[in-house]
Amino acid sequence: MSRTKRRISGVYSRARRVEIDDTSRFVLFSDLHRGRGSRSDDFAKNQKLYETALAHYWREGYTYLELGDGDELWQERRMAGIIAEYPAIFQRLADFHRAGRLYMLSGNHDVMKSNPAWVRVHLEPLFPGLVVEEGVLLVHTPTGHRALLLHGHQADFFNDRLWRLGRFLVRYIWRPMELIGLHNPFEAADNPKRRTQVERDLEAWANARNTSIIAGHTHRPYFPRGTTTRYYNTGSAVHDRYITAIEINTGLVMPVKWEVGVREDGGLFITKELLTPSVEIQEIFA
């Protein structure tokens, strides 16, 4: 068994089991990369889109599930600075947590959240008792079908096992270079070859184990239909002018995009649309 397969299988064996049924409402986000509002904060341009989406999901009774890299802790040293930059967002996430409607996973850019001691120091005041998972196994109780939720960096050796080196390079070398338009070649989202390999490895594990995977990490939304693949991706919140997510709503699964629309009179509004038509949960969960 390859390293990647062993790594994902390990996440699967430790994943928190969460049961859902045909009344459940979940929204899955990944790769928000919330920063401190600087020029290198890729989340800042979509802040209002995300705040609008978050308010919608709160009102409509959704459970919020963040698949890692919610916060940009490679570039930023202090979680407190990120919370101070986006207080309304973190208060809303705290509302979800108090209501028992929040699950948070760790990614490579916020791998520190996998350390319970770090979580107690930096997140406990807003999220008392929060446990940040590496994986969640969603189980559809009417059918027994399952889907493994994880960030996806587990299929990316450099960003998984060598994350300390990656953090050093991003913080001290690539961050200033990105400000002048150069891209980090070690990031799957910025390296097409690496991104494709990560996607293939996640898909290979999912198909071999007949267990669906929903991931992030690559920033590329992926929701195939009419194929035998068991791999899906939420996309991210750092696209230009839009954010993507996956909704699970009363037995249906659908990829969605939040973006700014323009009325005929030139006025702006925020809208949500389906990226592809919704499908029944048993078509996605294996």
C-alpha positions in Angstrom: 0.0 0.0 0.0 1.4 3.4 -0.9 2.1 6.2 1.6 -0.9 8.2 0.4 -3.3 5.3 0.7 -2.1 4.5 4.2 -2.4 8.1 5.1 -6.0 8.5 4.0 -6.9 5.1 5.4 -5.6 6.3 8.8 -7.8 9.4 8.6 -10.8 7.2 7.8 -10.1 4.9 10.7 -10.0 7.9 13.1 -12.7 10.0 11.6 -15.6 11.2 13.7 -18.8 9.6 12.7 -21.7 12.0 12.1 -25.1 10.6 11.3 -27.5 12.4 8.9 -30.9 11.7 7.5 -33.3 13.1 4.9 -34.2 16.0 7.2 -30.5 17.1 7.6 -29.1 20.4 6.3 -25.3 20.7 6.0 -23.1 23.2 4.2 -19.5 22.2 3.5 -16.8 25.0 3.0 -13.1 24.6 2.6 -10.0 26.8 1.9 -11.3 30.1 3.2 -7.8 31.2 4.2 -9.0 34.0 6.4 -6.1 36.4 7.1 -5.6 39.8 8.6 -6.9 42.0 5.8 -3.5 42.7 4.2 -2.7 42.7 0.5 -1.9 39.0 0.8 -5.2 38.1 2.4 -6.9 36.2 -0.4 -10.1 35.9 1.6 -10.7 39.7 2.0 -12.0 40.2 -1.5 -14.9 37.7 -0.8 -15.6 38.7 2.8 -19.1 40.1 2.1 -20.0 37.1 -0.1 -19.1 34.7 2.7 -20.8 36.8 5.4 -24.0 36.8 3.4 -23.8 33.0 2.8 -23.0 32.4 6.5 -26.1 34.4 7.6 -28.3 32.5 5.1 -27.1 29.1 6.4 -27.6 30.2 10.0 -31.2 31.3 9.4 -32.1 28.2 7.4 -30.9 25.8 10.1 -27.9 24.4 8.4 -25.0 22.7 10.2 -21.7 24.3 9.2 -18.7 22.0 8.3 -15.3 23.5 7.5 -12.9 21.2 5.7 -9.7 22.8 6.7 -7.6 25.8 5.8 -10.3 28.0 7.3 -7.6 30.3 8.6 -4.3 31.3 7.0 -1.8 30.3 9.7 1.2 29.9 7.5 1.4 33.6 6.6 -0.1 34.8 9.9 1.5 34.1 13.3 -1.4 35.1 15.5 -4.9 33.6 15.4 -6.0 36.6 17.6 -5.2 39.0 14.7 -7.4 37.0 12.3 -10.3 37.0 14.7 -9.9 40.7 15.3 -10.0 41.3 11.5 -13.3 39.4 11.0 -15.1 39.7 14.4 -18.6 39.3 12.9 -17.7 36.1 11.1 -16.2 34.5 14.2 -19.2 35.6 16.3 -21.5 33.9 13.8 -19.3 30.7 13.8 -19.5 30.8 17.6 -23.3 30.9 17.2 -23.1 27.7 15.2 -20.9 26.1 17.8 -23.1 27.0 20.7 -26.1 25.6 18.8 -24.2 22.3 18.2 -24.1 23.0 14.5 -20.4 23.4 13.8 -17.7 20.9 12.8 -14.2 22.0 12.0 -11.4 20.1 10.3 -7.7 20.9 10.1 -5.9 21.5 6.9 -2.2 22.1 6.1 -2.4 25.9 6.5 -4.1 25.5 9.8 -2.6 22.2 11.0 -2.1 23.8 14.4 -5.8 23.3 15.1 -5.1 19.5 15.3 -3.3 20.2 18.6 -5.9 20.3 21.4 -3.6 22.5 23.5 -3.3 25.1 20.7 -7.1 25.1 20.3 -7.6 25.6 24.1 -5.3 28.7 24.0 -6.4 30.3 20.8 -10.0 29.2 20.2 -11.4 28.2 23.6 -12.9 31.7 24.5 -15.1 31.7 21.4 -15.5 27.9 21.0 -15.6 26.3 24.4 -15.0 22.6 24.2 -14.3 22.6 20.4 -12.5 19.5 19.0 -11.0 20.1 15.6 -11.0 16.8 13.6 -8.8 15.5 10.8 -11.7 13.7 9.2 -15.5 13.3 9.6 -17.4 10.3 8.3 -20.9 11.4 7.3 -23.3 8.4 7.5 -26.7 8.6 5.8 -28.7 6.5 8.3 -31.7 5.6 6.0 -29.3 3.9 3.5 -26.0 3.3 5.4 -24.2 5.2 2.6 -21.0 7.1 3.8 -18.7 9.9 2.7 -15.3 10.7 4.2 -14.7 14.4 4.6 -11.1 15.6 4.9 -9.0 18.5 3.8 -7.1 16.6 1.1 -3.5 17.6 1.8 -3.1 14.0 3.1 -2.5 13.1 -0.6 0.1 15.8 -1.0 3.4 14.7 0.6 5.1 18.1 0.7 2.1 19.9 2.2 1.4 17.1 4.7 4.6 15.7 6.1 6.8 18.7 5.3 4.3 21.4 6.4 6.8 23.1 8.7 9.1 23.6 5.7 6.1 24.8 3.6 5.1 27.3 6.3 8.7 28.7 6.5 8.9 29.1 2.7 5.4 30.7 2.5 6.0 33.0 5.4 9.5 34.2 4.6 10.1 33.6 0.9 6.9 33.2 -1.2 4.6 35.7 0.6 6.6 38.7 -0.5 7.1 37.2 -4.0 3.3 36.6 -4.3 2.7 40.3 -3.7 4.5 41.0 -7.1 2.5 38.3 -8.9 4.7 35.1 -8.6 3.0 31.9 -7.5 4.2 29.3 -4.9 5.0 26.1 -6.9 4.5 23.9 -3.9 0.8 24.8 -3.5 -1.5 22.3 -5.2 -3.9 25.2 -6.1 -1.2 27.1 -8.0 0.5 24.1 -9.6 -1.7 22.3 -12.2 0.5 19.1 -12.2 0.5 18.8 -8.4 -3.2 19.6 -8.2 -4.0 16.9 -10.8 -1.9 14.3 -8.9 -3.6 15.1 -5.6 -7.0 14.7 -7.2 -6.0 11.4 -8.9 -4.7 10.0 -5.6 -7.8 11.0 -3.6 -10.0 9.6 -6.4 -8.0 6.3 -6.5 -8.5 5.7 -2.8 -12.2 6.5 -2.9 -12.8 4.2 -5.9 -10.7 1.4 -4.4 -12.5 1.6 -1.1 -15.9 2.3 -2.5 -16.1 5.2 -0.1 -16.9 8.7 -1.3 -14.5 11.5 -0.5 -15.4 15.1 -0.2 -12.3 17.3 0.1 -10.8 20.8 -0.5 -7.1 21.7 -0.7 -6.9 22.0 -4.5 -9.3 25.0 -4.6 -11.0 23.5 -7.7 -14.7 22.6 -7.3 -15.4 19.1 -8.6 -18.8 17.5 -8.7 -18.9 14.9 -11.5 -22.2 13.2 -12.5 -22.9 10.0 -14.4 -19.5 8.6 -13.7 -18.1 5.9 -11.4 -15.8 8.3 -9.5 -16.2 8.7 -5.7 -14.2 12.0 -5.4 -15.8 15.4 -5.0 -14.4 18.9 -4.0 -16.0 21.9 -2.4 -13.7 24.4 -4.1 -12.7 27.5 -2.0 -13.6 31.0 -1.0 -10.5 32.6 -2.6 -11.7 32.6 -6.2 -12.0 36.0 -7.9 -15.5 37.3 -7.3 -17.2 34.1 -6.1 -17.1 31.4 -3.5 -18.1 27.8 -3.7 -19.5 25.2 -1.3 -21.4 21.9 -1.3 -24.9 21.7 0.3 -26.6 18.7 1.7 -30.3 19.6 2.0 -33.1 17.1 2.9 -31.7 14.2 1.0 -30.2 16.1 -1.9 -26.5 17.1 -2.5 -25.6 20.1 -4.7 -22.5 22.3 -5.4 -23.3 26.0 -5.1 -21.7 29.3 -6.0 -22.2 32.6 -4.3 -21.3 35.7 -6.4 -22.2 39.3 -7.0 -24.8 40.0 -9.7 -25.7 43.2 -11.5 -29.2 44.5 -12.0 -30.3 46.3 -15.2 -30.1 49.6 -13.3 -26.5 48.9 -12.3 -27.3 47.9 -8.7 -25.4 45.0 -7.2 -26.8 42.1 -5.3 -25.5 38.8 -4.0 -26.9 35.6 -5.4 -26.5 31.9 -5.0 -26.7 29.5 -7.9 -26.3 25.8 -8.5 -23.1 24.8 -10.3 -24.8 21.5 -11.4 -28.3 20.2 -10.8 -28.8 18.6 -7.3 -28.6 14.8 -7.0 -30.0 12.4 -4.4 -27.6 11.6 -1.6 -27.3 7.9 -2.5 -25.8 8.9 -5.9 -22.9 10.7 -4.1 -22.5 8.8 -0.9 -21.2 5.2 -1.4 
